[in-house]
Amino acid sequence: QLHLVESGGGSVQTGGSLRLSCAASGRALSTEVIKWWRQPPGKEREYVGLLRWPNSGTHFRNSVKGRFIITGDQAKNTVILQMNNLTLADTGVYYCVADDQVWGQGIQVTVSS
C-alpha cells in the first residue's frame, strides 16, 4: 500500500526558496501522476502542479509557472517541489497526492514579508 510523507516545509521571507519532498513508501512509484495541492489559510484547497512519474512531464497553475519546479528522484522514490521567488500568496499547507487517491499528511509553508 502506497504511503506519502511530505517534508521540507517551514518559514521563509518573500523572494526566498523552499524545497518540499514527497517520499513514497510501501512500493516503488511506477507511472503515477503526482500532484501538489495547497490550502491557503481560510481558503479552498487549490491545485499547484503535477509530475508524470518519474519525469515524463509537468504542469503548473499559472501563478507558479516559472517559479516552481517538480522533479522525480527514482533512487529515493521521492518527488521534489522546488519553490523559488516565493510570495505571500504561496503560504499554505502543501499536500502531495498520487493518482488523486493517496494523500500525504500535508506540510506548512509560511511566507512572510
N, C-alpha and C positions, 0 to 999 in steps of 0.2 A: 504494500500500500504506500502510495506516494505521500510524502510529508514535506512541507516547505517551511523554512525559517528565514526571516529577514534579519539582517544586521547592518550596522554601519550608520545608523541614524544619529541625530544629535542636533546641536545648535550651531548656527553659522551666521555671519553677517551678510548683508546683501552684497552681491558680487562674488561671494565665496563659492566653494565647491564641496560636495559630499559624494561619497561612493557607497551606494547600497548594494548589498549582496543578498541573493535569494538562494539559499543552499537547499538542494533537494536530497532527500534520503528515502530509503525503503526500496528503491530501484533506480536504475540509471534512466535519465531522460532520453527519449528517443526522437520523436517527431512532434513533440508538443508545441503548442503555441503558448508562450509565457507572456502574460500581460502584467503590467504595473498599473495599479489604480491608486488613487489618493482621496482622502476625505479632508478637505479644509475645515477648520473649526466653524461649526454652525451651518455647514453646507452639505449638500448631497455628495456622495462619492462620485468621482469623475475619473474617466479613462486618461491614462498618461501616455502609454505606448506599449508596443509588443515586440517580441522576438520570435521568429520561427526557428526553433531549436534545430541544430546548435547555432548556426549563423547563416540562415537562409533567407534573411530579410527582416527589416524592421519597419515600424510605422509609429508615428508620434502625433499627439494632438498639436494643433498649430502653435499654441502658446509656449511649447517647449522645444519646438524644432530649432535645430542649430545650437541648442544648449545642452540637451540630454542625449546620451548615447547608451544603447543597450547591447551588450555582448554576452556570448555564452562561453563558459570555460568548461570544456568537456572533461578535462582531467579532474576537476573539482566538482563536477556535476552541479554547477552554480551559474546563476545568471547575475550579471552585474548591471546596475543602473548608475552610470556616471552622470552627475548633475553639476553643471557649470553655470557661472554667472547667475546665481540664484537670486530670486526676487521674493518680496514679501508674499506674493501670491502663491509661491511654491510651498508654503507652510501647510502641514497636514500630516495625517497618518498614512503611510505608504504600505501598500499590500502587493505581493506578487501572487499570481493565480495561474494555475496550469489548466489549459483547456476549459476555462470557465467553470471548473469543478472543484479543484483543490486550492484552498486559500491558505496563505500564511497568516500568522497572528497579527501582523502589522507592526510598523515601527514609526516612531515620531520623528519628524523633521521640522525644525523651527528655524525660520529665517528672520532676523531682526535687523533694524537699521542702526 
